[in-house]
Amino acid sequence: MGNTSNNAIPPLQSWQLAAKRLLAAAYSPRYLLATNCATAGSLFVLADCAAQRIETLAGGSSAIRAHDWRRSGRLGLIGLIGAVPAHYWYLTLDRRLPGRTPGTMLAKILLDQAVFGVCFNLAFFTALPLMEGRSWRDSLYYCRDKFPTALAVEACVWPAAQAVNFYWLPTRLRLFFVTGLAAVWDVFLSWYSHRSPPVEE
């Protein structure tokens, strides 16, 4: 009887244990896709919130303008849907190119930039105007205008980040690492994608 109270788990330790179990379940193979989608979608929304605030301050206004939640929702949806191909992309890369030799890492980085980076940016800058109600023609013109600059900036940022990702992290944490860094990148994407959107005359 007296030993029962001594063996009780302290409240803080019990909370930490529950958190560890939750994280272990979230990043298990069974729930990893759902976790990646929820994480990416949430970070896109947060990034757009930051981008809208930056746009307000950059415009010289100290007053907080009404937040465009539809815009944040559209970007969140893109992040959520985009996490699905990204999830399977990293699984495929690690399956086809196992190991951490310099040659393997270089191949993964080049493939990530040349295949996934190009495809994601094309899809992003085409889908966003369509979700805003524009025509296919306007969307293609918008993508043609925005895509080259976004891809060039991405090529200056992501190869180094992916080198860290591919060398140190296990497969199940690849997308978590990427979406964490993407929280900053998404601020740029949100700001750039809504900066003077071109319209074909």
N, C-alpha and C positions, 0 to 999 in steps of 0.2 A: 504493500500500500504506500509506504513512505517513499519507495523508489520511483513510483509512477510520476510524481510531480517533477522529480529530478530529470527524468527522461523526456519531458515535454519539450517540443521544439519552440524556441523563442519566436515571437511574432515576426521579427525582421528576417530571421533565418527561414521561416516558413514562407514568407513572401518571395525571398530570393530563390528558394527551391521551386516554387510555383512558376516563377518567371523563367527559370532554366528549362523546366519541363515544357512550357509553352513555346519557347524558342526552338527547343529540340524537335517538337512536333511540327512547328511551322516550316522548318528547314529540312524536314524529312522528305524522302522521295514522294510520299503520298500527297503532301500538301505544298510542295515547293512551287508548283506552277501558280496556285492560288495566292501564295505569299508574294511571289514576284509581281503578279498582276496588281495586287492591292498596294504594294510598295511603290511601284512605278506610277500608278494612277494618282496616288496621294502626293507624291513628290512633284508631279507635273502641276497639280493644283496649287501647291505651296509655292512653286517657282513662279507661277503666273501671278500669284498674289504679290510676291516680291517685285516682279517686273512692273506691275501696274503702279505700285507705290513709287518705284524708281522713275517711271514716266511722269508721275505727278510732280515729283521733286525737280526733275530735269526741266519741266516746263515752267519753273519759277514760281510755282504756287505752293504755299505752305499748308493750304487747306486740303484735307483729304477728300477727294472726289468720290462719288458713288462707285462702289466696286462693281465691275462687270462680272457677275457670277456665271453668266452664260458662257463668256469667253473662258473662264477658269474651268467650267464643266467640259467644254469642248476639248481643251488641252488635257484634262484629266482622262477623258475617254480615249484620246489618242495614246496616252501613256499606258493605260490599262490594256488596250488592244495590242499595242506595239510590244508589250512584254511577252506576249505569247510566242511570236517568232524569235524574239531574243532568247527566251528560255531554251528553246530547242536548238537555236544556233550555237550556244555555248556547249550544250551537251554533245552536239555533233562535232564541234571543233576538238573537244577533249577526247572524244572517241576515235576520231580519225587521225589526230595528231597528238598522241600521248607523249608524256615526258616534258622535261624543262631544259633541253639543250638549247644553245643559242640559235641553231638553225630552226628548230621547232618553234621557238618563240617568235622568231622573225616571220616565219610562214604564217603563224596565227595572226600576228599584228597586220601583215599585209592583206591577208584574206578578210580580216575584220573591217579594214578601211575600204578595200576595193569592192567587197560584196555587201556586207551588212550596212556599212556606213552609207554607201551610195543608195542602196534600196530604201533604208529608213528615211533619209532626207528627201528622196523623191516622193515617197509616200506621204511624208509629213507635209511638205509644201504643196502637194496636190490635194490632200484630204482636207486640210484646214479651210481653204476658201470654199470647198464644196459644202462643208458643215456650216459655213456662214451664209449659205444660200446662193452662192455664185454659180455661174454656168461652167460647164466643162472647159469651154474655150478660155474663159477668164482664169480658171484654175491652172490650166496648162501654161498660160502666159505668166501668171504669178510664180509658178514653180520655176520657169525658165529664168525669171529675174532673180529670185532669191537663192536658188540651189547652188550656183557656183561659189558664191561668197561663203555660205554656210559650210560647204564641204571644205573649202580652203582653210577656214578658221578651225574646223574640226581636226584637220590633218596636223595642225600645229599643237593641238592639245591632247588628243586621245592616244596616239602611239605610246607616249611615255606612261600614261595611266594604265594602258593595257599591258605594258611590259611588267608592271607591278602586279597586275591582276593575274596574268598567266603564270608568273613565276612563283608567287607566294601563296595564292589562295586556292582552296579546293573548288571543284566544279560547282558544288551546291551554293557557294558564296559568290560566284562570279557576277551574277546579275545584281545581287545586293550591293556589291562594291561599285558596280557601274552606275546603278541608280542613285547611290549616295553621291558620287561625283557629279552625276547628271543633274542633281538638284541645283548646282551652280550653272551647268551648261544649259539647263532648261530655262533659266532666267534669260540667258542670251537668246535662246530660240524664241521664247515668247516675245521679248522686246523686239527682236529683229523681224519676226514674222508679222508684227503689227505696226511696224514702222513704215509709214507712208506706203500702204499697199498699192502697187501699180495696177492700173486698169487700162486695158488695151483700147486704143481709140479706134 
